[in-house]
Amino acid sequence: QLQLVESGGILVQPGGSLRLSCAASKGTLDFYAVAWFRQAPGKEREGLSCISASPGSTQYADSVKGRFTITRDNAKNTVYLQMNSLKPEDTAVYYCAAKGTWNSGSVYSAANEYDIWGQGTQVTVSS
């Protein structure tokens, strides 16, 4: 069973940048669509971005469009989330999730479409 581990979450100042990584083990990400979600205390889980298995179709939530970029490096079995112009409201636990699919160009934005989740990484945006 594929496993996911997020990393890269830290304390960063408003306006700063951060890159999160979602590394897969015990399998290859080649046939998985991947998405990033986040959940802040007292709030519902929010979908941020998703990327197809191949060749890299992407989709973004309005709240992060133009600031966040999702990419994948299948050779490294890793998906990234580059986050720029961070705001205090971006503070949350960030999760990546994977969905096995034969539709290599499709993206999936709903959390209930994903069955493999990482443990999360904390991002705090504060001065």
Secondary structure, 3 states (H helix, E strand, C coil): CCEEEEECCCEECCCCCEEEEEEEECCCHHHEEEEEEEECCCCCCEEEEEECCCCCCEEECCCCCCCEEEEEEHHHCEEEEEECCCCHHHCEEEEEEEEECCCCCCCCCCHHHCCEECCCEEEEECC
